[in-house]
């Protein structure tokens, strides 16, 4: 239902009379005093003002106080409101009249033809339709005036001597008439029964509507919570995607560096195709010639080869050592997982898949081992961790003591990840051979991985993470 508004600036008959428009444009109402003026001033921020509020605003600075947008008086638009063409409702809308027409016709209808004018009964203080007032008094208040006059007369005629008897007689008569009046009030109660029924019906409808709204709000809260959970999952996978993208960028840079190294090696190979043998005798011969000549310089083609070798050595040493030392987490995908699972079911000793990774400069090995459980047809999946011999071992601290943990990464929901315990061991000493000691980090059943959605595109994802901050 549209809210009632007050008009101003139109006529004495319309000004300051509450009017309910059927479809009232919001820009015709003042944004400050909520009055509908004959002329509206529209600011650049689309706030409408009446003439009074606009004049007061000019005295307090040319800035809208609602959104603090400045304005120039030349930019303000003025609109006249043609209220005669608007559809309005009867002024007795709250009493039950549903008449709708132009404002002139509604004024004529309200003054002459509306049957819903209501007045207040002085006796019972009920609001009654004016056309039903006589019937209301006949049915509910018959004899009320005579009862009042009789009570007054009996009081005036009573003397001081027989005041007690007169009072008792008057009281008896009053009791009789009040009893008769109470019997006559029964029709009034019956006449208001329909009104009570309507009120009760409205209350029941309101109760049902409130219950429905509460049910809708509960469902909206459930949907909102589900969306929040989905957003958290998306955020987690976004972080994983960012990490994968960073790793991909790092690998791309390394590939470019390796390509440059390969080009240098090819150029060195072209120089080495010449009949120059860098054996010990040749080196001594070159040094002897250089010492004998006293110049201390090499031939041009040998000098070029040495410079190229030095360039290759510098590039190999600069293959992102800082990135290798800062990387604390990496991922390993076991592809063709169903085939590996079938092979493990057929072999008593099971099978395994491993991958070499580089974390904090250390060369580590993640090994996924699949073996039959023995007591059923399931396969046990075990993730192991070990430290290998690496090219940066001279720059690292030994024994390896950084806490680490492995996890099986869920394909869609990071909250379902199977996390292993954070393990800390200083038994990983520097290896001078390719032999290493394997530490099992976590175990799971292959059937659970299939059933709970860990297998995506016939592959599972294993992560390993180091926690140097826990040292």
C-alpha positions in Angstrom: 0.0 0.0 0.0 1.3 3.4 -0.9 2.1 5.7 2.0 0.0 8.9 2.4 1.6 12.2 1.5 0.6 15.8 2.2 0.2 18.3 -0.7 1.3 21.9 -0.5 1.0 24.8 -2.9 -2.1 23.6 -4.7 -5.3 24.9 -3.1 -6.9 25.4 0.3 -9.0 22.3 -0.2 -6.0 20.1 -1.0 -3.1 21.5 1.0 -2.1 19.6 4.1 -4.7 16.9 3.5 -3.3 13.3 3.6 -3.7 11.8 0.2 -2.8 8.3 -1.0 -1.8 8.1 -4.6 -2.2 4.9 -6.6 1.1 5.3 -8.4 3.0 8.3 -7.0 6.3 9.1 -8.7 9.0 9.3 -6.0 10.7 12.4 -7.6 7.6 14.4 -6.8 8.1 14.2 -3.0 10.6 16.3 -1.1 13.5 14.1 0.0 13.7 16.1 3.3 10.2 16.9 4.6 8.4 14.2 2.5 5.8 16.8 1.4 4.5 16.7 -2.2 4.9 20.3 -3.5 3.4 21.9 -6.6 7.0 22.7 -7.9 9.9 20.3 -7.4 13.6 21.2 -7.5 15.7 18.3 -8.7 19.5 18.3 -7.8 22.2 16.7 -9.8 22.4 13.8 -7.3 18.7 13.1 -8.1 17.3 14.3 -4.8 14.1 16.2 -5.1 13.3 19.2 -2.8 10.3 21.4 -2.2 10.6 25.2 -2.5 11.0 25.8 1.2 13.7 23.1 1.7 15.5 24.3 -1.4 15.6 27.9 -0.2 16.9 26.8 3.2 19.5 24.7 1.5 20.8 27.6 -0.5 21.4 29.5 2.8 23.5 26.6 4.2 25.8 26.1 1.3 25.3 24.5 -2.1 25.8 20.9 -1.1 23.3 18.1 -0.6 23.4 17.0 3.0 22.2 13.4 2.2 25.2 12.4 0.0 27.4 15.5 0.3 27.3 16.1 -3.4 27.9 19.8 -4.4 25.6 21.5 -6.9 25.3 24.7 -8.8 22.0 26.6 -8.9 22.1 26.8 -12.7 22.2 22.9 -12.8 19.0 22.5 -10.7 16.0 21.3 -12.7 12.4 22.5 -11.9 9.3 20.4 -12.4 5.6 21.2 -11.9 3.4 18.4 -10.5 0.1 18.1 -12.4 -1.9 16.5 -9.5 -5.2 16.6 -11.4 -4.2 13.8 -13.6 -3.1 11.4 -10.8 -5.2 8.6 -9.6 -5.9 8.8 -5.8 -7.9 6.8 -3.3 -10.8 7.9 -1.2 -10.0 9.6 2.1 -12.1 6.9 3.8 -9.8 4.1 2.5 -9.0 3.0 6.1 -12.8 2.7 6.8 -13.3 0.3 3.9 -14.0 2.5 0.9 -12.1 1.4 -2.3 -13.1 4.2 -4.6 -10.3 5.4 -7.0 -10.4 8.3 -9.4 -8.9 11.7 -10.1 -8.5 14.0 -7.1 -11.5 16.2 -8.2 -13.8 13.3 -8.5 -12.6 11.8 -5.2 -13.3 15.2 -3.5 -16.8 15.2 -4.9 -17.3 11.5 -3.9 -16.0 12.1 -0.4 -18.3 15.2 0.1 -21.5 13.8 -1.4 -21.5 10.1 -2.1 -19.1 8.2 0.2 -21.0 5.9 2.6 -18.0 5.1 4.8 -17.8 8.3 6.9 -17.3 7.2 10.5 -18.1 9.0 13.8 -17.5 8.1 17.5 -20.4 7.1 19.7 -20.5 9.3 22.9 -22.0 6.5 25.0 -19.8 3.5 24.2 -16.9 5.3 22.5 -17.1 2.9 19.5 -16.3 4.1 16.0 -19.5 3.6 14.0 -20.4 4.4 10.4 -22.4 7.5 10.3 -25.2 5.9 8.3 -25.5 3.1 10.9 -25.5 5.4 14.0 -29.3 5.3 14.5 -29.4 1.5 14.3 -26.5 1.4 16.7 -28.3 3.5 19.3 -31.6 1.7 18.9 -30.0 -1.7 19.3 -27.5 -0.9 22.0 -28.5 2.3 23.9 -32.3 2.3 24.1 -33.5 3.9 27.3 -30.1 5.2 28.3 -31.3 8.9 28.6 -34.4 8.0 30.7 -32.2 5.9 33.0 -29.9 8.8 33.5 -32.8 11.3 34.2 -34.5 8.9 36.6 -31.3 8.5 38.6 -30.9 12.3 38.8 -34.5 12.9 39.8 -34.5 10.4 42.6 -31.4 12.0 44.0 -32.8 15.6 43.9 -36.2 14.5 45.6 -34.6 12.7 48.5 -34.6 14.7 51.8 -32.1 14.5 54.6 -34.4 12.5 56.9 -35.4 9.8 54.4 -32.3 9.9 52.3 -31.5 6.3 53.1 -34.9 5.0 52.0 -34.9 7.1 48.9 -31.4 6.0 48.0 -32.3 2.4 48.4 -35.5 2.8 46.3 -33.5 4.7 43.6 -30.8 2.1 43.7 -33.3 -0.7 43.2 -34.8 1.1 40.3 -31.3 1.7 38.8 -30.5 -2.0 39.3 -33.6 -3.0 37.5 -32.9 -0.7 34.6 -29.3 -1.7 34.5 -30.3 -5.3 34.3 -32.7 -4.5 31.5 -29.9 -2.5 29.8 -27.5 -5.4 30.2 -30.0 -7.6 28.5 -30.2 -5.1 25.6 -26.5 -5.0 25.3 -26.6 -8.7 24.1 -27.5 -7.6 20.6 -24.6 -5.2 20.7 -22.3 -8.1 21.5 -23.8 -10.1 18.7 -23.4 -7.3 16.3 -19.8 -7.0 17.2 -19.2 -10.7 16.8 -18.7 -10.3 13.1 -16.2 -7.6 13.7 -14.4 -9.8 16.3 -14.4 -12.6 13.7 -12.8 -10.4 11.1 -10.2 -9.2 13.6 -9.4 -12.8 14.6 -9.2 -13.8 10.9 -6.8 -11.0 10.2 -4.7 -12.0 13.2 -4.6 -15.6 12.0 -3.6 -14.5 8.5 -0.9 -12.3 10.0 0.3 -15.3 12.1 0.5 -17.5 9.0 2.2 -14.9 7.0 4.8 -14.4 9.8 5.4 -18.1 9.9 5.9 -18.3 6.2 8.3 -15.4 6.3 10.3 -17.0 9.1 10.4 -20.3 7.0 11.6 -18.3 4.0 14.2 -16.5 6.2 15.5 -19.9 7.5 15.8 -21.2 4.0 17.6 -18.0 2.9 20.0 -18.4 5.8 20.7 -22.0 4.8 21.3 -20.9 1.2 23.6 -18.1 2.4 25.6 -20.5 4.5 26.0 -23.0 1.7 27.1 -20.1 -0.6 29.6 -19.1 2.0 31.0 -22.6 2.2 31.2 -22.8 -1.6 33.1 -19.4 -1.6 35.5 -20.7 1.0 36.2 -23.8 -1.1 36.6 -21.6 -4.2 39.0 -19.4 -2.3 41.1 -22.3 -1.1 41.3 -23.7 -4.7 42.1 -20.2 -5.9 45.1 -20.2 -3.5 46.2 -23.6 -4.8 45.8 -22.4 -8.4 47.9 -19.3 -7.6 50.6 -21.6 -6.1 50.5 -23.8 -9.1 50.7 -20.8 -11.4 53.7 -19.5 -9.5 55.4 -22.9 -9.8 54.6 -23.0 -13.5 56.1 -19.5 -13.9 59.2 -20.6 -12.0 59.5 -23.7 -14.2 59.0 -21.6 -17.3 61.9 -19.3 -16.3 64.1 -22.3 -15.6 63.3 -23.7 -19.0 64.2 -20.4 -20.7 67.5 -20.4 -18.7 68.1 -24.0 -19.7 67.4 -23.1 -23.3 70.0 -20.4 -23.1 72.5 -22.9 -21.6 71.7 -25.3 -24.3 72.5 -22.7 -27.0 75.8 -21.9 -25.3 76.6 -25.6 -25.2 75.8 -26.0 -28.9 78.1 -23.0 -29.7 80.9 -24.7 -27.6 80.3 -27.9 -29.4 80.9 -26.1 -32.7 84.2 -24.8 -31.4 85.2 -28.2 -30.1 84.6 -29.7 -33.5 87.9 -28.1 -34.5 90.9 -30.4 -34.2 91.9 -29.1 -30.8 92.4 -31.8 -28.1 92.3 -30.5 -24.5 94.3 -33.3 -23.0 96.9 -32.9 -20.3 99.8 -32.9 -22.8 98.1 -30.2 -25.0 97.4 -28.1 -22.0 101.1 -28.3 -20.9 102.1 -27.6 -24.4 99.9 -24.5 -24.6 101.2 -23.3 -21.2 104.7 -23.9 -22.2 104.2 -21.9 -25.4 102.6 -19.2 -23.5 105.4 -19.2 -20.9 108.0 -19.3 -23.6 106.5 -16.5 -25.5 106.0 -14.4 -22.4 102.7 -13.2 -23.5 100.5 -15.3 -21.2 97.6 -15.4 -23.7 95.7 -18.2 -25.3 94.9 -18.6 -29.0 91.7 -16.9 -30.1 89.6 -20.1 -30.6 90.7 -21.5 -27.2 90.0 -18.2 -25.5 86.4 -18.2 -26.9 85.8 -21.7 -25.7 86.9 -20.9 -22.2 84.7 -17.8 -22.1 81.7 -19.8 -23.2 82.4 -22.4 -20.6 82.5 -19.7 -17.9 79.2 -18.2 -19.2 77.6 -21.7 -18.9 78.9 -22.1 -15.4 77.6 -18.7 -14.3 74.1 -19.5 -15.7 74.0 -22.9 -14.1 74.8 -21.3 -10.8 72.1 -18.7 -11.2 69.2 -21.0 -11.9 66.9 -19.3 -9.3 68.7 -20.4 -6.1 66.6 -17.9 -4.1 63.4 -19.4 -5.5 64.5 -22.9 -4.6 65.3 -21.8 -1.0 61.9 -20.0 -0.6 59.7 -22.8 -2.0 58.0 -24.6 1.0 55.2 -26.6 -0.7 54.8 -28.6 -3.8 52.3 -31.0 -5.4 52.7 -34.4 -7.0 50.0 -36.0 -9.2 49.7 -39.8 -9.4 48.2 -40.2 -12.9 46.5 -43.4 -14.2 45.5 -44.1 -10.6 43.0 -46.8 -11.5 45.6 -48.7 -13.4 48.1 -48.4 -10.5 45.3 -49.6 -8.2 44.6 -52.6 -10.4 48.3 -53.5 -10.6 48.5 -53.3 -6.8 45.6 -55.7 -6.5 47.4 -58.3 -8.7 50.8 -58.0 -7.0 51.3 -59.3 -3.4 54.1 -56.8 -2.9 52.1 -53.9 -4.4 53.5 -51.1 -6.5 54.7 -47.5 -6.0 55.0 -44.2 -7.7 57.4 -41.5 -6.7 58.4 -38.0 -7.6 61.4 -35.8 -6.9 60.7 -32.2 -5.7 62.8 -29.3 -4.6 61.7 -27.6 -1.3 63.7 -25.0 0.6 66.7 -26.0 -1.6 66.5 -29.7 -0.4 65.9 -32.4 -2.9 63.1 -34.5 -1.5 61.3 -37.6 -2.7 57.5 -38.2 -2.3 56.6 -41.9 -2.7 53.0 -43.2 -3.0 52.9 -46.9 -2.3 49.9 -49.1 -3.0 49.6 -52.6 -1.4 46.8 -55.1 -0.8 45.2 -54.8 2.7 45.1 -58.6 3.1 41.9 -58.8 5.1 39.6 -57.6 2.3 39.7 -56.6 -1.4 40.8 -53.1 -0.7 44.2 -51.4 -1.3 46.2 -49.4 1.3 47.7 -46.1 0.1 50.8 -45.0 1.9 52.6 -41.7 1.4 56.3 -41.6 2.2 58.9 -38.8 2.5 62.7 -38.9 2.1 65.6 -36.5 1.5 67.8 -37.2 -1.5 71.2 -36.0 -2.6 70.9 -32.7 -4.4 72.9 -30.0 -6.2 72.5 -27.4 -3.5 73.6 -29.6 -0.5 76.7 -27.5 0.1 74.6 -24.4 0.8 72.1 -26.2 3.1 72.1 -27.0 6.8 72.6 -30.6 7.9 71.1 -32.8 9.3 67.8 -32.0 7.7 65.5 -30.9 10.7 62.7 -28.9 9.1 59.2 -30.2 10.2 57.2 -31.6 7.3 53.8 -33.0 6.5 52.1 -34.8 3.6 48.5 -34.6 2.5 46.0 -36.1 0.1 44.3 -33.2 -1.6 40.6 -33.4 -2.3 39.5 -32.6 -5.9 36.8 -30.0 -5.0 36.7 -29.4 -1.2 39.9 -28.4 0.6 38.2 -29.1 4.0 38.1 -32.8 3.1 41.9 -33.0 2.6 43.5 -36.0 4.4 46.3 -34.3 6.4 49.2 -36.3 7.9 50.8 -35.3 11.2 53.5 -32.7 11.1 56.7 -34.7 11.6 60.1 -33.5 12.8 63.2 -35.6 12.5 66.9 -34.8 12.5 67.9 -38.2 11.2 68.0 -37.1 7.6 71.8 -36.6 7.3 73.4 -35.5 4.1 73.5 -38.4 1.7 76.6 -38.9 -0.5 74.9 -41.7 -2.5 71.5 -42.2 -4.0 70.4 -44.4 -1.1 67.9 -42.8 1.3 65.7 -43.5 4.2 61.9 -43.4 3.7 59.5 -42.1 6.4 55.8 -42.9 6.1 53.6 -39.9 6.7 50.0 -41.0 6.2 47.8 -43.9 5.1 44.4 -44.2 3.5 42.2 -46.7 1.8 41.8 -46.6 -2.0 38.1 -47.3 -1.8 37.7 -44.2 0.4 39.6 -42.1 -2.1 37.3 -43.2 -4.9 34.1 -42.9 -2.8 34.9 -39.4 -1.3 35.9 -37.7 -4.5 39.7 -37.6 -4.2 40.1 -39.1 -7.7 39.7 -36.5 -10.5 40.5 -37.3 -14.1 41.9 -40.7 -13.0 44.5 -39.0 -10.9 45.1 -38.1 -7.2 47.0 -35.1 -5.8 49.6 -35.4 -3.1 51.1 -32.4 -1.4 54.2 -32.0 0.8 54.9 -29.0 2.8 57.8 -27.8 5.0 57.4 -25.7 8.1 60.6 -23.8 8.6 58.8 -21.4 10.9 58.3 -24.1 13.5 62.1 -24.5 14.0 
